[in-house]
Amino acid sequence: MSSSSRSSNVSQLFQAAHSEGILSPAALQALTVVDLGAQIQAGLGISVDDVQASEVVLVTVMPDDSGSIQHSGHARTVCEGHNLVLDALLSSQQKDGILFHTRYLNGFVLNPFRPLEDVVRLHSKNYDPDKGTPLYDQAVVLLGTVLAKAQEFTRNGVSARTVTLLITDGADCHSQSSRPRDVAALVSDLRRAENHIVAAMGIDDGSTDFRKVFREMGIEDKWILTPGQSAQDIRKAFQVFSQSAVRVSQGAASFSRTALGGFGA
């Protein structure tokens, strides 16, 4: 598929979502003010036609690959945390209906949406945190990808629920095109649709008020994790997220209860 065809396909999904009242004008503008089609298409992964299920759960994780992760000695722990989420989902009775997506904070797609048994684990050979923190730009790309994939399924008669985790150990400092209000517009629309959960983890860097950062991005307090700097704290935060991800995979009622209660559900 050519770059223009990819952009056209993604654009059509967003225009349809706007026409159906799922995407507000502000969120549509956030997704289309620059051409994100190729970046979003790179994460869509498996074809809807290749999924034999009446409903799916889309689990998305965005590990921070900024240099501060390496400098703080958190790289191994983030790898373990990503893989812990994967293992928890693999142990779920509903694992066959779960698709997993991994996109780093600087845009590299390790796992476009794919079945759990095909997911590539995070390790030192494929995860080298040495880049910047374009938090708002990539949050828009990531949430646009989640929305587009969910739209693909629902337009083909397959119910889709999603849970997404953004991870960072610092405030935004490299975004070029998006601002917190752009992310907030998207998060607001996803919440309103009642089949999406957007969570965030801010690993303590000693100075950033992560609750303030994530609130400005529209993320609810109940879906914010702020672990300390120890490996134990970070692993515990990943465990909390993985437990929620497993719960939302257990059917519509469990999803609704979890969405209502947040990490404390």
C-alpha positions in Angstrom: 0.0 0.0 0.0 1.4 3.4 -1.0 1.9 6.2 1.6 -1.0 8.2 0.1 -3.3 5.1 0.2 -2.4 4.5 3.8 -3.2 8.1 4.7 -6.4 7.9 2.7 -7.5 4.7 4.5 -6.9 6.2 8.0 -8.5 9.5 7.0 -11.6 7.7 5.9 -11.8 5.9 9.3 -11.6 9.3 11.1 -14.0 11.0 8.9 -16.5 8.2 9.4 -16.0 8.4 13.2 -16.6 12.1 13.0 -19.8 11.6 10.9 -21.0 9.0 13.5 -20.5 11.5 16.3 -17.6 9.5 17.9 -14.9 12.1 17.0 -15.5 15.8 18.0 -14.3 18.6 15.7 -11.4 19.3 18.1 -10.2 15.6 18.1 -10.6 15.3 14.3 -8.4 18.4 13.9 -5.8 17.0 16.3 -5.6 13.9 14.2 -5.5 15.7 10.8 -3.7 18.9 11.3 -0.6 17.1 10.2 -0.6 13.9 8.1 -0.3 11.0 10.6 -1.7 8.4 8.2 1.6 6.4 7.7 2.5 6.5 11.4 -1.0 5.3 12.4 -1.2 2.7 9.7 2.1 1.2 10.9 0.4 0.3 14.2 -2.9 -1.2 12.8 -1.4 -4.6 12.2 -3.6 -7.6 11.7 -6.4 -7.4 9.2 -9.9 -7.5 10.6 -10.7 -10.4 8.2 -8.0 -12.5 9.9 -9.7 -12.3 13.3 -12.3 -14.9 14.1 -14.1 -13.4 17.0 -17.3 -11.6 17.7 -15.6 -9.1 20.1 -12.0 -8.1 20.7 -10.0 -6.3 23.4 -7.2 -4.0 22.1 -4.4 -3.6 24.7 -1.8 -0.9 23.9 1.4 0.0 25.8 3.7 2.9 25.0 7.0 2.4 26.8 9.1 5.5 27.3 12.4 5.2 25.3 13.8 8.5 26.3 17.5 8.7 27.5 16.5 9.4 31.1 15.1 5.9 31.3 18.6 4.6 30.6 20.3 7.1 32.8 18.1 6.3 35.7 18.7 2.6 35.3 15.0 1.8 34.5 15.5 0.2 31.1 15.4 -3.4 32.4 12.5 -2.7 34.7 10.4 -1.2 31.8 11.2 -4.3 29.7 10.1 -6.6 32.6 6.9 -4.5 33.1 5.9 -4.7 29.5 6.4 -8.4 29.4 4.6 -8.8 32.8 1.5 -7.2 31.2 1.8 -9.6 28.2 2.2 -12.7 30.5 -0.8 -11.6 32.6 -2.9 -11.4 29.4 -1.6 -14.8 28.1 -2.9 -16.4 31.3 -6.4 -14.9 30.8 -9.2 -17.2 29.7 -10.1 -14.6 27.1 -6.6 -14.4 25.6 -7.8 -15.5 22.1 -9.8 -12.3 21.8 -7.0 -9.9 22.8 -4.8 -8.0 20.4 -1.7 -6.3 21.6 0.2 -3.2 20.3 3.5 -1.7 21.5 4.7 1.7 20.2 7.6 3.4 21.9 7.3 7.0 23.0 9.5 8.1 20.1 7.3 6.3 17.5 9.0 2.9 16.9 6.4 0.2 16.5 7.6 -3.0 18.0 4.2 -4.7 17.8 1.5 -3.5 15.5 -1.9 -4.9 16.7 -1.4 -8.7 16.7 -2.5 -11.8 18.7 -0.8 -12.4 22.0 1.1 -15.4 20.9 2.8 -13.4 18.2 3.8 -10.4 20.4 7.6 -9.6 20.5 8.8 -9.2 24.0 10.7 -6.1 25.1 14.5 -6.8 25.7 17.8 -5.1 25.5 18.2 -5.9 21.8 15.1 -4.1 20.7 14.7 -1.5 23.4 17.5 1.2 23.6 16.1 4.2 25.5 18.3 7.0 24.2 15.9 9.5 22.7 13.6 12.4 23.6 10.2 12.9 25.1 7.6 13.9 22.4 4.8 12.9 24.8 1.9 14.9 23.2 2.8 14.2 19.6 3.1 10.5 20.2 0.1 10.3 22.5 -2.0 11.7 19.6 -0.5 9.1 17.2 -1.1 6.3 19.7 -4.7 7.2 20.5 -5.4 7.8 16.8 -4.1 4.3 16.2 -6.3 2.8 18.9 -9.4 4.7 17.6 -8.7 3.7 14.0 -8.3 0.0 14.9 -11.4 0.0 17.0 -13.3 1.7 14.1 -12.1 -1.0 11.7 -13.6 -3.7 13.9 -16.8 -2.0 14.7 -17.5 -1.1 11.1 -17.1 -4.9 10.3 -19.6 -5.9 13.0 -17.0 -6.8 15.7 -17.3 -5.2 19.1 -14.1 -3.6 20.3 -13.0 -2.5 23.8 -9.6 -0.9 24.4 -7.2 -0.2 27.3 -4.1 1.9 26.7 -1.1 2.7 28.9 1.2 5.7 28.3 4.5 5.5 30.2 6.9 8.4 30.7 9.5 9.4 33.3 9.4 13.1 32.3 7.3 15.9 31.0 7.0 16.6 27.3 9.9 18.4 25.8 10.1 17.4 22.1 6.6 17.6 20.7 6.4 19.6 17.4 2.7 19.6 16.5 0.5 18.6 19.4 -0.4 20.2 22.7 -2.1 18.8 25.9 -5.5 20.1 24.7 -5.2 18.0 21.5 -4.6 14.8 23.6 -7.4 15.8 26.0 -9.8 16.2 23.1 -9.1 12.6 22.0 -9.2 11.2 25.5 -12.5 12.9 26.1 -14.0 11.4 22.9 -12.7 8.0 23.8 -14.2 8.2 27.3 -17.5 9.3 25.9 -17.7 6.3 23.7 -17.6 4.2 26.9 -15.5 1.3 25.4 -12.1 2.8 25.9 -9.8 3.3 28.9 -6.7 5.5 28.7 -4.2 5.2 31.6 -0.9 6.7 32.3 2.2 6.0 34.4 4.6 8.7 35.4 7.9 7.3 36.8 9.2 9.7 39.4 12.0 11.9 38.1 12.2 14.0 41.2 10.6 17.1 39.7 7.7 16.5 37.4 4.1 16.7 38.7 2.8 13.8 36.6 -0.8 14.1 37.9 -0.8 17.6 36.6 0.7 16.6 33.2 -1.8 13.7 32.7 -4.8 15.7 33.9 -4.0 18.3 31.3 -4.0 15.5 28.8 -7.5 14.6 29.9 -6.6 11.4 31.8 -8.7 10.8 34.9 -7.0 10.6 38.3 -8.3 7.1 38.8 -6.2 6.0 35.7 -2.9 7.6 36.8 0.0 5.7 38.3 2.9 7.5 39.9 5.5 5.0 41.0 8.7 6.0 42.8 12.1 5.5 41.4 12.7 2.0 42.7 12.4 -1.1 40.5 10.0 -2.5 43.0 7.7 0.5 42.8 7.7 0.4 39.0 7.1 -3.3 38.8 4.1 -2.9 41.2 2.7 -0.2 38.9 2.9 -2.5 35.9 1.2 -5.3 38.0 -1.6 -2.9 38.8 -2.1 -2.1 35.2 -1.9 -5.7 34.1 -4.6 -6.7 36.6 -6.9 -4.0 35.2 -6.1 -5.1 31.6 -7.1 -8.7 32.5 -10.3 -7.5 34.1 -11.4 -5.5 31.0 -10.8 -8.5 28.9 -13.4 -10.5 30.8 -16.5 -9.2 29.0 -18.5 -6.1 28.7 -19.8 -6.0 32.2 -16.4 -6.4 33.7 -15.1 -3.7 31.4 -17.8 -1.3 32.6 -17.1 -2.0 36.3 -13.4 -1.5 35.7 -13.8 1.7 33.7 -16.0 3.1 36.5 -13.6 2.2 39.3 -10.3 2.8 37.7 -7.2 1.1 39.2 -9.0 0.8 42.5 -11.8 -1.3 41.0 
